[in-house]
Amino acid sequence: MQVVIIGSGVAGLVAAQHLESQGLSPRIIDAADRAGGRVKTDAEQGFLFDHGFQVLLTNYQEVQRYLDLTALDLRHFTSGAIIFHQGHRMRIGDPLRDPALAIPMVFSSVGTLRDKWLMFRLAQELKRTDRTAVFASAHGSTFDYLRQYGFSNRIIETFFRPFFGGIFLENDLSTGAGMFRFVFKMFSEGSAAIPAKGMEAIIQQLQHSLHSTQFDFNQPVKAVVGSEIQLNDGQVILFDKLIIATDPSSILPQLTGPAIRYVSTTNLYFAVDQRILVTPTIALVSDPDNPINNFCALTEVSGDYAPPGKHLLSVTLKAGYQTATTEEVVAALRKLLRQPDLGLTLLKRFEIARALPIVEDLRFTMRAGHLAVNNQIFLAGDQLLNGSLDAAMRSGRLAAEALLQSL
């Protein structure tokens, strides 16, 4: 039986692993030169450049199911964030995880005392809430949800907008409240981390776990017609069963419905001539006229991201400021840090057009059979559930389960 998977991102690799566990030997084809999809890391001159600032949330169920976290040698971010707001620098975090933050949190001007109580209450509430219910019981946008929950405009603007705007890659907090609740729950229950050797270590681990899967790279697909996969170079690949673990809209003519929409992001990497953030913490910029949404000294998290003695800074721009020049970004950083002579050398700039899918019908999971286009073709990808690594992995497993049920 010829089982083919189009796409070697997280969803495709997990689907292949599940199929292998049931005795099948799938064939994966991909237009790129290596596996990974949106999760890739370039290694150049001793530096590691993830394609966009990404973190691994350790409490994702599918992450715990499919990854050996110990082997990934995870390096963890500290709880909370450093916030730059109107010339001030403040620290916010969870005092239950870091008792040293108790007094700074009480006296922080990030929000009111009521805001801090509400954050604690929301975290405890979501810890008791089932993951499926986190999505099902929330309606409207993240912004509306925060206002209805009682948070002040101050903490929405200084913390929630830059933090979750950076995760959702949009400034308006228009992402569905279910996604906010899910991500807030994951941060409350687990931690944010990166593999010591970059995010692509996740892909490499998944790929190395496959023993009977065939990979064909640099093979862009033109269309899927009947039981044929037509490649751009004229080749035709026949299949009995197919999982499309990428955007299907351009290759599957019989698929109806609106095309998948994506949000974009711009990520810059700078070599810095000195340490600027001496803790493994994400820095948020709440000033709306500053082009920077967040930045992080990656070498404070993992020293493997740069050669010995070097420092690497990751900077993500706000939506709407993605055309900002290197000079504008450097000037903004120097002003924030109050270091007009800070040495910054641009090493890499990523313009990522398809950074996250825009998912209107957010959900934690779905029945495996709902991923079937017909008895031969099945879909996978985070666009089917929610824009997360967890959803990508879950969709791959569910697509493989649907395929197996069809046999």
C-alpha positions, 0 to 999 in steps of 0.5 A: 500500500502506498501511503503518502504525506505531503508536508514534513512539518510537525504535523506530517512527522507525527502522522508518519510516526503514528503510521509507522507504529501500526506497521505502515511505511509512509512516503513524505514529500516536501517542497523544502530542502529539509523537514521542519515546516515553520519550525527551523533553525539556521546555523551560521558562523557559530550562531543559531537563528530560529525562523521567528522567535518561538518557544516550546510550552512544556505542558502541551499534551502532544509535546509530552506524548511525542518528544523526549524533553530530557534529550532536547536539553531544554533551557527555560525562561524565567516566569513573567517578563520585563516590561518597558513602558514610557521610559520605565522598566518593570518586572512582572511574574508569578510570585508562587514560582519565584518568591523574589517577585512577591514584593516587586509585583505588589508595588509594580505599576504595571497594573492595579492590586485588583489586576494582580489578584485577577491574574492569580484568580484566572490562573487558578481557575484555568488550572481547574478547567479541562483543555477542551472546555477552555476553548468551548466556554469562551466567546468573543475576542481576547480583548473583550474577554479581558475587559469583561473579566475585570482587568484595567486598561492599564494592565491590558496595555502594558502587559496583555497587549505586548505579551499576547500580541507577540504570541498571536502576532497581532496588536488588537488582541482580536484573537479568540478568547479561547486561544488566550485562555488556552495559552494562559493555562499552558503558561500557568501550568508549565514553563516556556523553554527552547532546546539548547541547540535551537527549535529545529532540534524538535524536528530532528528528534521527530525525524530521527524517530522514523525508521521506515519512512521515505523522504523526498525533498525539493518536490513542490506539488502542483495538484492532487487529482484522483489518486495522483499527486502531480509535481511541478516538474511533471512527475506523477506519484500514485497513492492509495492513502494521502495525508496533506499536512500543509495548506491544501487550498492550492493543491486540492481543487475539490476542496471548498471553502475560504482559503487559509489566511495567515498573520506575518511577522518580522524577526531580527537577530543582532550580535550585541557587544555586551550583556543587556538582559542578565536573566533568561527573560522576555522583554516586552515593549508596550509603547504603541509608537515603538516598532519593537514588540518584544526582544530576548537575549537568547544567549542568556537562555542558551549559550549555544545560540552564539560562539563563546564570548558572543551575545545574541539578541532576538527582536520581534517587530509589532504588527504594522511596523514590519517595514521598520529599517534596521536603523530604526530598530537599533535606535529604538533599542538604544533608547529603551536601554538608555545606551546610545552607544550600544554596539548592535550588528544585524546578523539575520532578518526573517520576513515570515509571511505565513507565521501563524494561521488565522483560525476562526473556529478555535478548538482543542481537538476534533473527531478523527473522521472529521479530517477526512476529505474522502476515503483516500485523502485526509488533512492535518495542520494546526489551521484545523484546530488552533495555531500552536505546536500542540495543535499541529502534533494533535492534527497529525495524530488524528489524521493518521488515526482517521487513515487507519480507520479507513483501511 
